[in-house]
């Protein structure tokens, strides 16, 4: 019997605990974020506390109308840019 290869073991990501929801790695405004599998673009907007604010959402360089945010399911590796209006003087 041979000893396990520590380098091969280090390259293998740890398994998620049984029953844990799968997570998606998504970039939002250049920052890495994690969302549960099946999350929508609206879920991302909600998690950022931006619901009800004027905003524009772009996913993978495509503008997504606000009416479509709930139907747009995020995928691992998606890149979101969310722009909001800021008032002031």
RASUL-V697352 format. One record per residue. N is the residue number from 1. RES is the residue in one letter. PSI is psi in whole degrees, 0 to 359 (999 if undefined). D_CENTER is the distance of its C-alpha to the mean C-alpha in whole Angstrom. Layout:
{{N RES PSI D_CENTER} {N RES PSI D_CENTER}}
//
This chain:
{{1 X 136 42} {2 X 156 40} {3 X 148 38} {4 X 148 34} {5 X 113 33} {6 X 331 31} {7 X 317 29} {8 X 320 28} {9 X 323 27} {10 X 332 25} {11 X 345 23} {12 X 120 22} {13 X 149 19} {14 X 145 20} {15 X 147 20} {16 X 147 18} {17 X 148 20} {18 X 134 22} {19 X 353 20} {20 X 140 17} {21 X 144 14} {22 X 143 12} {23 X 144 8} {24 X 136 6} {25 X 115 5} {26 X 145 3} {27 X 126 6} {28 X 117 7} {29 X 42 11} {30 X 358 11} {31 X 136 10} {32 X 137 7} {33 X 158 5} {34 X 135 5} {35 X 153 5} {36 X 147 8} {37 X 138 9} {38 X 357 10} {39 X 147 8} {40 X 169 9} {41 X 326 8} {42 X 323 11} {43 X 321 9} {44 X 315 7} {45 X 318 10} {46 X 315 12} {47 X 331 10} {48 X 359 11} {49 X 30 15} {50 X 7 15} {51 X 134 16} {52 X 350 20} {53 X 150 20} {54 X 129 20} {55 X 165 17} {56 X 138 16} {57 X 130 13} {58 X 130 13} {59 X 121 10} {60 X 46 12} {61 X 23 15} {62 X 126 16} {63 X 132 16} {64 X 116 15} {65 X 148 18} {66 X 322 17} {67 X 341 19} {68 X 357 17} {69 X 319 13} {70 X 331 14} {71 X 346 15} {72 X 106 12} {73 X 128 10} {74 X 151 7} {75 X 154 8} {76 X 130 7} {77 X 357 8} {78 X 148 7} {79 X 115 8} {80 X 139 8} {81 X 123 11} {82 X 122 12} {83 X 131 16} {84 X 162 18} {85 X 139 22} {86 X 126 24} {87 X 165 27} {88 X 179 30} {89 X 999 33}}
//
